[in-house]
């Protein structure tokens, strides 16, 4: 009779799978898992968008025409310039609806609007030749007149998508410092809404520059008439 060969139940035969010994399948699974995980991580990194960088802008008004040839003996001090609370920060502000405003974290003024506008105001009036001197705040030189201002609006009006505007409004007060009463001799509010080509931050900054130039041109003419 033929001999019958029996295999122990505790030692099952290990057959290869797709030519790969069973003992190597565990290592292969770990390698495939690691490769799959690395691929997912790389794909996630490639899909992640970089954070936009901040951009900073100045206000640069441009004078149209030449300065006056003569000047008065007035010593004018730029005493104080305030900016209304909603617009005093460096970030650009956009008006999106009748009561809706939005601040921009990534587009901003290089320094606080109060500092920027006060500096441009002093340089503009100094170049105007209307006054003998235009003194900064804190100057020890005695002044005959003082100018105070309050910025009441500084925003991009984006309510009309087809016609965005750069809006700037400033209220000015002129007083005579050497008068006993020190009362106001001139008070005027100026507002400019400059239509801009698009809603880009740089375009808006240029629009504010044009608006400030128009306001300062009108202010210069009014101060010359009230300090003769």
C-alpha positions in Angstrom: 0.0 0.0 0.0 1.1 3.5 -0.7 2.4 5.7 2.2 0.1 8.5 3.2 1.9 11.8 4.2 0.2 13.9 6.8 0.9 17.6 7.6 0.6 19.0 11.1 -2.4 21.3 11.6 -0.1 23.7 13.5 2.1 24.2 10.4 -0.1 25.3 7.5 1.5 25.6 4.2 2.5 29.2 3.3 1.7 29.8 -0.3 3.1 32.9 -2.1 0.7 35.7 -3.1 1.4 37.2 -6.5 4.9 35.8 -6.2 5.6 37.4 -2.9 6.1 35.1 0.1 3.6 35.6 2.8 6.2 36.4 5.4 7.1 39.6 3.4 3.6 40.9 3.0 3.6 42.6 6.4 6.7 44.7 5.5 5.3 45.5 2.1 2.1 46.8 3.7 4.0 49.1 6.0 6.0 50.5 3.1 2.9 51.1 1.0 1.2 52.8 3.9 4.2 55.1 4.5 4.4 56.1 0.8 0.6 56.8 0.8 0.8 59.0 3.9 3.8 60.9 2.4 1.8 61.5 -0.8 -1.2 62.8 1.1 1.0 65.2 3.1 2.7 66.5 0.0 -0.6 66.9 -1.8 -2.0 68.8 1.2 1.0 71.2 1.3 0.7 71.9 -2.4 -3.0 72.8 -2.1 -2.5 75.1 0.9 -2.6 78.7 -0.3 0.1 81.1 1.1 -1.1 83.9 3.3 -1.2 87.3 1.5 1.4 89.7 2.6 0.7 93.1 4.0 1.0 96.2 1.8 1.6 99.7 3.2 0.7 103.0 1.4 1.2 106.8 1.8 -1.1 109.7 1.0 0.5 111.9 -1.6 -1.5 115.0 -2.7 -0.3 116.7 -5.9 -0.4 120.5 -6.2 -2.0 121.8 -9.4 -0.5 125.1 -10.5 2.1 127.3 -8.9 2.4 128.6 -5.3 1.6 132.2 -4.5 4.3 134.8 -5.1 3.7 136.8 -1.9 3.1 135.8 1.7 1.5 137.3 4.8 3.3 137.9 8.1 1.2 135.2 9.7 3.0 132.6 11.8 0.7 129.6 11.5 0.9 126.6 13.9 -0.6 123.2 13.0 -1.8 122.6 16.5 -3.9 119.4 16.5 -5.3 117.0 13.9 -7.7 114.2 15.0 -9.2 111.3 13.1 -12.7 110.0 13.9 -12.6 106.7 15.8 -13.7 104.3 12.9 -10.9 105.6 10.7 -8.0 106.2 13.1 -6.4 102.8 12.6 -3.8 102.0 9.9 -6.0 99.4 8.1 -8.0 100.6 5.1 -11.7 100.8 5.7 -14.3 100.0 3.1 -18.0 100.9 3.1 -20.1 98.0 1.8 -23.6 99.1 2.6 -25.6 101.9 4.1 -24.5 101.0 7.6 -21.9 98.3 6.8 -18.1 98.9 7.0 -15.2 96.5 6.8 -11.6 96.9 7.9 -8.8 95.5 5.8 -6.0 93.7 7.7 -3.6 93.3 4.8 -3.8 96.8 3.2 -2.9 99.7 5.4 -1.3 103.1 5.7 2.4 103.2 6.4 1.8 105.2 9.6 -1.4 106.3 11.4 -3.6 108.5 9.2 -3.4 111.3 11.8 0.4 111.4 11.3 0.2 111.1 7.6 -2.4 113.8 7.0 -0.8 116.3 9.5 2.5 115.9 7.8 1.1 116.5 4.4 -0.9 119.5 5.7 2.2 121.2 7.1 4.2 120.6 3.9 1.4 121.8 1.7 0.8 125.0 3.5 4.5 125.7 3.8 4.9 125.3 0.0 1.8 127.6 -0.5 3.8 130.7 0.5 0.5 132.0 2.1 2.2 132.3 5.5 5.6 133.5 6.7 6.1 130.2 8.5 4.0 127.0 9.2 5.0 125.6 12.5 4.6 122.0 13.6 3.0 121.1 17.0 5.2 121.7 19.9 7.3 124.4 18.2 8.7 127.0 20.6 8.3 129.8 18.1 5.5 132.1 18.9 2.6 131.8 16.4 -0.1 134.3 15.5 -2.6 131.7 14.4 -3.4 128.1 15.0 -5.1 125.5 12.8 -6.9 122.5 14.1 -8.5 119.7 12.1 -10.7 116.7 12.4 -10.9 113.9 9.8 -14.5 112.8 9.8 -14.4 110.3 6.9 -11.6 108.2 5.3 -12.9 105.1 3.5 -13.3 103.4 0.2 -17.0 103.5 -0.9 -17.6 100.2 -2.5 -21.4 100.2 -2.4 -21.6 100.7 -6.2 -19.5 97.9 -7.7 -19.3 99.8 -11.1 -18.3 103.1 -9.5 -16.0 102.8 -6.4 -15.0 106.0 -4.7 -12.2 107.3 -2.4 -13.9 109.4 0.3 -12.2 111.9 2.5 -13.7 114.6 4.7 -11.9 117.0 7.0 -13.2 119.9 9.2 -10.8 122.8 10.0 -10.8 125.5 12.7 -8.6 128.6 12.5 -8.0 130.7 15.7 -6.0 133.7 16.5 -3.5 132.7 19.2 -2.6 136.2 20.3 -6.2 137.4 20.8 -7.5 137.6 24.3 -10.6 135.7 23.5 -8.9 133.1 21.3 -12.1 132.7 19.4 -12.5 130.9 16.1 -12.1 133.2 13.1 -12.7 130.6 10.4 -14.4 127.2 10.3 -15.1 125.0 7.3 -15.8 121.4 6.4 -14.5 119.9 3.2 -15.5 116.6 1.6 -14.3 115.0 -1.6 -15.5 111.8 -3.3 -13.1 110.8 -6.0 -14.3 108.1 -8.5 -11.5 105.5 -9.0 -11.0 102.9 -11.7 -11.1 99.8 -9.6 -11.1 98.6 -5.9 -7.4 97.7 -5.8 -5.7 99.1 -2.6 -3.1 101.1 -4.6 -5.8 102.7 -6.7 -7.7 103.6 -3.6 -4.6 105.2 -2.0 -4.1 107.3 -5.1 -7.7 108.4 -5.0 -7.3 109.5 -1.4 -4.2 111.4 -2.5 -6.2 113.3 -5.1 -9.0 113.9 -2.6 -6.5 115.4 -0.1 -5.0 117.6 -2.8 -8.4 119.0 -3.7 -9.2 119.7 0.0 -5.9 121.3 0.7 -6.2 123.5 -2.4 -9.6 124.8 -1.2 -8.2 125.2 2.4 -5.2 127.2 1.2 -7.5 129.7 -0.7 -9.8 130.1 2.3 -7.0 130.6 4.8 -5.4 133.2 2.5 -8.7 135.2 2.5 -9.0 135.0 6.3 -5.5 135.9 7.3 -4.9 139.1 5.3 
